[in-house]
Amino acid sequence: MKILLVDHSPDERRAIRQLLEDDCALQEVDTGAEGLSRVEFDTDCVLVEYALPDLNGVEFLVQLRSQGLDVPVVLLSRDAGSDVAARARQCGADEVLARNQISADSLRRSIRGAVNRRALESNLRREQARPELIYRLIDESEDLFFALGRHGEIVEANLATERALGFSKQELLGSQLSNHPLFDRVAGRLLDRLRSANLNESLRLEGELIQADGRPAPTEINVMRVRVSGEDFLVAVARNISERKALEEHLRRLSLNDAL
């Protein structure tokens, strides 16, 4: 484990070094400014003294977190009362350890606690951000994406669907598949997949989606029936295959008319 120790006292650094020398690769600095510059992407934990000569431990935390650094931090303080601890945690400390309570076991527990707490919070933030990320990826995709509810209503569609077919999202959402002109030529097969396909089974069909201007668009549609919170949906990813169809027709005509 790679630990950065920020402490201006040589004696206290030596004491920490003796407690951790068998377990960690310890880097030592004696000012907050140098500590901030030495935090790296692979630093596992920072031990920082509250009373530093250039800034206190809370100021160190504020600057560290303002730089977007998500490294676990244990604050070491001679005054680890409730006010100091609460302020330190509010500013980004994962653990607060009083100097008079430091031992090999307590220090290792605090480091493990800080690492575990930061990992848990990071995972939680990623999970919270995941739906937004997925929506952005779907919207920026060039493939058409739409989802149908259990009664065949359109419950979701991406921007590519709007761009390619000329129907706005507002025109699509809530519409019944069987009543929307876009799906005139494929509605029956899509509804059949919604009702009869096995859960999580990926199926492919080809058909024509009718664009807002009335022109048919040859389309390949990959569908999957999924169940979310006990409710079934049909998720579809569609791709315009006009160019492929034109090439296939061109090759068919060549095979009939070209002696070679």
N, C-alpha and C positions, 0 to 999 in steps of 0.2 A: 504494500500500500504506500502511495506517495503522499506524504504529509508536508505541508508548509507551515512552519512555526514563525509567527510574527511576535517578537518580544524583545524589548530593549535591554533586559537584564541578562548578562552572561551567565550568572549563577542559576537563574530560573530556566534558561535555555538548557543548561547542562543537566539540570534535574529532569526535565522533560525528556532529554535525549537518553538518559540512563533508563528511564521507564519504558521507552519505546524502541530502543536500539535493536532488539531482537525481532521486532515485528514489522518495522516500517523503514522506508527510505525517507529520511528526514532532511528537509531543506530549512535553513534558518536565516532570517533577516531581522533587523533591529528597528525598522521604522515602518509606519503604515504605508507610506508612499512606495517604498521598495516592495512591500508585501503585495500591494495592488499590481505592481508591474511584473511580479513573479508568478502570479496565478496563471496556470496553463490549462489547456483542455483536458489533460490527463491527471490533474491534481485531484486526489481522492478526497482530501479534507484539509481545511485551514484551521489551525489553532491560533487565536489572536488574543493578545493581552488587552484588557480594557484600557489601562493607563499607558498609552504610547506617547513618546515625546512630541510628535508632530500632529497627531489626531487621536481621539479616543476610539475605543472599539466600536461604538455605535456609529460614529462618523465613517469609520472604515467599512462597516456593513452597508451603510447608505451608498457610499461610492461604489462598492463592489457590486451591489444589486443594480445600481443605475447603469452599469456597464453590461448588464445582461448576463452576468456570470452566475451560473446555477450551482456552483460548487458548495458542498456542505461546509458549515462553519460552526466551530465550538468556541464560544467566548469564555476566556479565563479572567476571573475578577476576584480581587480581595473583598469586594462588596458585591456579593451575589444575592442581595435582598430582592424582594418581590418587585420593587419598582425598576431596578436595573434589569432584572430578568425579563420583565414584561416589555420594557422598552426595546431591549435587545432582540427579543423574539419578533416584535412588531416590525423591526427594521431588517429582519432576515436571518437572525441567528437560529440555528437548528437545536443547539444545546447550550446551556450556560452552566459552567462548573466553577465552584468557589475554590480559591487557591488552597484554603485550609482543608479541603476535602479531596485533594488530588492524591491518588495512589495509582499503581499500575492498573488495578482492576477498574477503578472509577474512570480513569482516563480512557481505557479501551472501550468501556461501556458507552461513554459519551461519544466517542468517535463512531462506534457502530450505530448508535442511536441517530446521530446526525446524518450518516450515510443512508440509513434506512428511511428516515423521515424525508430526506430530499428526494430519494428515488420514488417514494410513494407519491409525493406531491407532484413530481415531474410526470409520473404515469397518469395521475388524475388530470393534470392540465392537458396532456396529449389526448386522453379520452374525451375530454370536454371539447377540444378543438377538432376532433376527428370528423363529426358530422359536417361542420362548416367546410373542412378540407374536401370531403367527399363531394359535397354540393358544388364546390368550385371546380373540381376536376371533371365532374359530369357536365357542368355548364360549358366548360372550355373545350370539351371533346368535339371532334368533327362528326362523330357518329350521332345519330338520332337516338335519344333515350326517352322512353315513356313507361309509365306503370299504370296498370289497371286494377281497380278495386274488385271486390268479390261479385259485384253486380254488373261489372263491365264498364264502370265509370272511369274516366281518365283522372288519376289522382296526382300525377306528376309528369312533367315534360321539361326537356332542357332547351337552351337557347338555340342549339343546332336545329331542333325541330322547327322553331320559328323561322330561322333563316332559310332553311331548305324548302319548307313547304308553304310558307306565307301565312300561316295561322299564328296569331299571337297566343301567348301562354294563357291569357285570360279567356280566349275563345276556346281553348282546349280543356282546361281544368274544369271538372264537374260534368263535362258532356258525356253522354252515353255513347259507348263505342258504336252501337248499332244505329245511332241516329246522326253520327257526324260524317259529313261527306268525305273527309280524309280517308276513312276506313271502309268505304263502300265495298271495295273488292276483296277485302281480307277480314272483315269483321267476323264472319262466321267461323273461320279457322282459328282466329285468335280467341274467340269465346270458347271454342271447343278445347283449346289448349288450357285455358283458365280452369275449366271444369273437370277435365279428364287427365291431364298430364300428371305424372308422379311428382311429388315434392322434390325440388332441387334438381330435377332432370332438365338438362339443356336440350332444346329442340330447335330446328331451323326450318323456316319456310320461306318461299319466295312468292311475291305478289306485287300488286301495284297500289301505291298510295296516291290519292288524288290531291294534287296541289290546289291552293286557293284559287288559282286561275283556271282550274279545270283540267290541266294537263296531267296525265298519269306519269308517275315516277316508278320505274321498275326498282324493286327494293328487296334486299335480303334481310330477313328479320330473325334474330336469335332470341328465343324466349325461354324463360324459366319461371316455373310456379314456385313461389316461396311463401312461407308462413311466418308472420311477425305478430307477436302477442296474441296468438291464436286465430289470426285473421289471414286469409289467403289473398295473395296478390300475384299478378302476372307482370314480371319485369321484362321489358323488351329493349333490345339494342338493334337499331336498323341502320342499313347502309345503302345509299343509292348505287345501283349497279347498272345504270344506263350505259356507261362506257363499255362495261364488260359485255352487256347484251348486244351492243352495236358491233363489237369485235366478233362475237360468236356468230352473228348474222352474216358479217362480212366473210368469215371463214367458211360458213355453210355455202354461200353463193359461189365462192372460189372453188369449193370441192365439186360443185355441180357443173360449173361452166369452164373451168381452166383444165385443159388437157393434162397438164403436169400433175 
